[in-house]
Amino acid sequence: MQDKNMLMIPGPTPVPESVLLAMAKHPIGHRSGDFSKIIAELTANLKWLHQTTNDLLMLTVSGTGAMEAAIINFLSPGDRILVGNNGKFGERWSLVGKAFGLQVEEITAEWGKPLDPEVFRAKLAADTAKTIKAVIITHSETSTGVLNDLETINTHVKNHGESLIIVDAVTSLGAVNVPIDQWGLDVVASGSQKGYMIPPGLGLISVSQKAWKAYENAKIPKFYLDLKAYKKATDKDSSPFTPPVNLMYGLQVSLQMMKKEGLESIFARHARLTQATRAAMKALGLPLFAPDEAASPAITAVMPTGVDAEAIRSTMKKQFDIALAGGQDHLKGKIFRIGHLGFVGERDILSAIAALESTLQTLGYEGATPGAGIAAAASILAKVG
Amino acid sequence: MQDKNMLMIPGPTPVPESVLLAMAKHPIGHRSGDFSKIIAELTANLKWLHQTTNDLLMLTVSGTGAMEAAIINFLSPGDRILVGNNGKFGERWSLVGKAFGLQVEEITAEWGKPLDPEVFRAKLAADTAKTIKAVIITHSETSTGVLNDLETINTHVKNHGESLIIVDAVTSLGAVNVPIDQWGLDVVASGSQKGYMIPPGLGLISVSQKAWKAYENAKIPKFYLDLKAYKKATDKDSSPFTPPVNLMYGLQVSLQMMKKEGLESIFARHARLTQATRAAMKALGLPLFAPDEAASPAITAVMPTGVDAEAIRSTMKKQFDIALAGGQDHLKGKIFRIGHLGFVGERDILSAIAALESTLQTLGYEGATPGAGIAAAASILAKVG
């Protein structure tokens, strides 16, 4: 049906009506006093969401642009960096590092498995000459639904002392606890079309004092992504280049909504949605791609047996107007991914699971008792309150 | 009054209601078949607007990001380039070139005066060793209201043979004739919040075959702004990174509106608005900053005498809710700039001139006969059909 599209992908995520309507306002001049007030409010509320007093910068880029800025502003060609690579996005940061002449050492894990913090500990402990300049981690690996153990890996980085910790929090920020100041995360990048509940087009970066010190010696050339220009402007409630005015109208509203819900409630909601989705998949006999102990709060990847992943996606789209994500690269056609990030509630998850049950019947799947998925999800949701 | 803001600045420019409402639609997945159709439509219509069969690429960046991409994709550190600098933006491309290690030679003109094509001719003719790799021109210099003579300068570049011509068309594209194929412009960059009639957040670039050949030897490191990735994706009606979905909904509608109006009509409208504005300023005894023969179709800069530029801006804003732009850098407080770019009609120009006349009376200005500005503008508008 027209206009019935339901987004259950890891981004763009659904956008609240009040945010959409805010974005439909006439733009105002980005150099006006009225817009300065908006930048000030957004910066303050983003710091609240990021749990940080670090600088919080807004860039007109998508997530990859934000991560590139998070890397190139603090390093020089030839610098040795460790990149965690257990999926499409970890792989991307490795490519970015290489594109800018960094000496990239990958710490890999099979797609679908979390990175092993012990490998980071050993590498960092062995580096007595302190040649490792940065460790780059994808917190929630969107391509596989794996949440890497950032907290433990970061402990090892802190013990090293010299290395920066640079985090892709694109699908973890606003979904699971990422206490930037408490953990001492140096650079954290994310994108608007995820936990922030607005459409794509705005990149967010937090920068620590330690990272700014590294900036002074960093020699990768940059201009549009030069974060010092953003800091100088943000300190004056301004922007160095033209910002995406209407997206920022939307962000004003979405951050107000998030403050009302509260961080703890937001994280609890995402945990509940994740558990309900995973319980349903298990009850339906559909193998989960990531283990329970490393489950992303943003997305659940499923590798079905006895039924075709693409047939599931296709029927879900055609019959129920539900968009699920497919697999990327070698996982294409082998997995489907259910997004439960941002403006997603319990009704949405039940709808998706119910439609999936119906789809499985349509496709003649015989691996589960009909209704078992909803029953399992409901038992998770029943535990609340 | 609340919600009465009228934008008469060079960007963001006013946005049609139908575009705003299109932007308020729920986003869909940018990897879906439905979105591919949108990319295909946008690419075709943008090529129409750009009068080109060259590749036409959309990036999630503001204008500066688009121009950076236009520079760094086709050059290597140490390359000799000529940059026309007669305003804030010409100056910026010089800074970008230097940031990336290019050997920048500026050809300057006083702010408010156009670049002299003869200086380009002489420099290019003297370069018998063909060491000049690119000439970079700001077509419409937004900071001063000067339209540089791109056509003539480009003729000299063509006679040189080796050099690329790279154009900042941010406030000329969609306002004045920029026939990319006819003139053979290699790289042309622009931004969405100008002639395109949508809010900021999308950068546009056209790339010629000659530029793609230069790309093969270009050695400035890049990833997010690597245009080959955009070309590969665009050839498949896709995008390499997450695009600003909702802005692109808006662009769909605005391009449809522009096609309906027609290129000739759009250019004629901008010319009329420019002439009416300039006639009014002259009649009011307010000196124009740029000469008639180099008048930007996007913006008219005025350097008033006998009345304070900032007082005019302030009264226009407070009493009439009209936003005018001020001067930048050393022109701060000395000029005001009236934008007449994009979704601006004849009524808007008359409104702004009438409000300016009222403002001049409020400020006790005695340099003109009351009503002379409107009379002069009307005489221009009366000449039409």
Interface residues (C-beta under 8 A of the other chain):
Chain A: D3 N5 L7 I9 G11 P12 P14 V15 L20 L21 M23 A24 K25 H26 P27 I28 G29 H30 R31 S32 T60 V61 S62 G63 T64 G65 E68 L95 V96 A99 F100 G101 G191 Q193 P199 P200 G201 L202 I220 P221 K222 F223 Y224 L225 D226 F241 T242 P243 P244 V245 N246 L247 A323 A325
Chain B: D3 N5 L7 I9 G11 P12 P14 V15 L20 L21 M23 A24 K25 H26 P27 I28 G29 H30 R31 S32 T60 V61 S62 G63 T64 G65 E68 L95 V96 A99 F100 G101 G191 Q193 P199 P200 G201 L202 I220 P221 K222 F223 Y224 L225 D226 F241 T242 P243 P244 V245 N246 L247 A323 A325
